[in-house]
Amino acid sequence: MKGYYNNPELTAEVLRDGSFITNDLAEIDSEGWVFLKGRIDDIINVGGEKVSPSEIEAIISSQPGVRECVCCGIDDPVLGQVPAAFIVPEGEGYDESQITAEIRRCGNGLMIPAKYVRLEAIPKNYMGKTDRKALVKLLDSSGKTSTADDFLKLITSRRSIRTFTEQPVEREMLEKILLAGRMAPTGHNMQTWRFTVLEDAGLIAKFRETVKNAASEHKAMFYGFNNPQALIIVSNDRRNPDAVKDSSAAIENMLLMAHALGLGGCWINALAEISDVPEIRTVLDGFGLPDTHKVDGIVALGWPVSVPAAPARRENVIRFIEKEEIS
């Protein structure tokens, strides 16, 4: 190949030192096998993590009720991009919840499509290849949800997760979660909170056992955390009258950010009652917490094994006061 006809810019981009740059993404395993992962320009950047659409397509295509599937990235206000799945159904059609569960089992939460779109046929370009740009435009024109709608969906779909897989949580994800916590509102902008992060499995297991034993001895509540891959201990200065409220706002922000990243999280309150008992205080001193700090909560994080059903919410807790009711 000498180059693209009348397109020297594109020719210079793809022809380098006698080689043609294909923009295909591949991995080579220890035995020398090459596995094609897809096109680099099709890879979805979900919160800094690279997600291959072809891997998602392979899982979805294996499910009953799916004739054809194409996955591509769409804009997201929180993560930058998230996957969307465009599916041509077969027979009675597919079950979105079943597909989501299978993707979570085979991959991870970042691979779960934010949207499932049913189509009669997948659009193709003049070469007969999937037209991914047309799919994104199709989604936009079919009624793209607003940022507020997306955020409400994020809130209403979050669940407390207490059992996790052994897959570690990437440091980059933890940093995003911690940033969300630090951006929470704080009374008088005091920002007296502190976030202590545990990532080592052995340290987490030892800390859990210490908390469990202390809670049992001092008759404190302890619901436990099975095998989190990371813990964020949220402490605050007891001299700050808004400390508990500030910490609570930060914890809620972090749980929502974790859910947006596909992680599972749980709010643990055990140390709120026993921060100052000697065996716990010794551990906290070792972590570098100031003497004036009390633990207001712990956030347990990891990749969820499963997602529980939503608990029922009370309906009789809201009342709008009409002007006529005020005498």
Phi, psi and omega in degrees: 000127177273334180151176177280139184297123177056031180220073183294330181295313179293324178300315180295331181286324186259341179255112182226122177051041177082003179246150177260120181276113187274341185068019172274140179257131183217160174234146176245125181274181185296339180264002177092003178286139180256127180244116178285129183257346181131185179277139180302320182284354175262345182300138183262125181265096183261100179057034180093350178263137181273122181242129181272120179296330181294327178292320178294317181299321181296320180292313182295319182295338180278353184273149179296146178086007181244118177272316182209147181215140172227137180240139176211167182273141174234157183294144177222134184293338183261310188261357183088302175219152172219157179286148168231139182249125177253118191235132170264115186285160177235134177063235182281357177096182188249167179249112183301317182296324178292320178296316179301316179297321181291320178295319179296324180289320185272334184232242176208176186297333181291341181274351182287125181298138175285335180219140171247125182238122177276135179228153173285328180201152177276127180294140180239155174270186185294342179267001180084009179266158180300131179265091184292326178296323178294326179295317179295318177297322179298319179294317179300316184284344182269009176106070179292134182287154180282167177300320180298319178296317179297319182291322178296321177297321178299315181295312186286343181263355180288140177228157173280123182247127182243350179235131189233161172283176180274001180292127182290159175266125183295144180301323180298323177293317179300321180295322176295318180296318180292324176298317177301321179294316182291340180272002179291156178294148180218134184302126180057021181054038183291319179051047180272003181289165173216142183242112181254122189252129174248128180240334184288127184299319180294319179294320179296316180297319179294318180296319179300315182295321178297315179295317180300313181294318180294320179296320179294317182293323185257016175056041178261157180286135178213105179271346174080167174216125192290296182211058181298147178269351176202147175233137173243112179270119182258113179241163181208158182289121183296344179281347178275116182296341180258014188303310183296319180294318179297314180297321180296319178296320180294319180297316179298317177302316183292322178296320179292320179294320177299317179296320178298331179275358181091001180276164171256151180212158179216139179268116182249127185252006189306317185284350178300332182263338189234023180302327189258004175289146191307314184294328178281319182298324179298317179294315181296323176298320178296331177280353178089015178287137179296154179299331182281356184265140173241141180283123179265343180175162177232138175254115176268133186229153175170178176276123187292140172288319178205165180243121182288162176292156181290131176289153180295141178251139181293138183264343188261032183252003182240136176217126174268127179269116178278152182301324183293340182282344183268117182268000000 
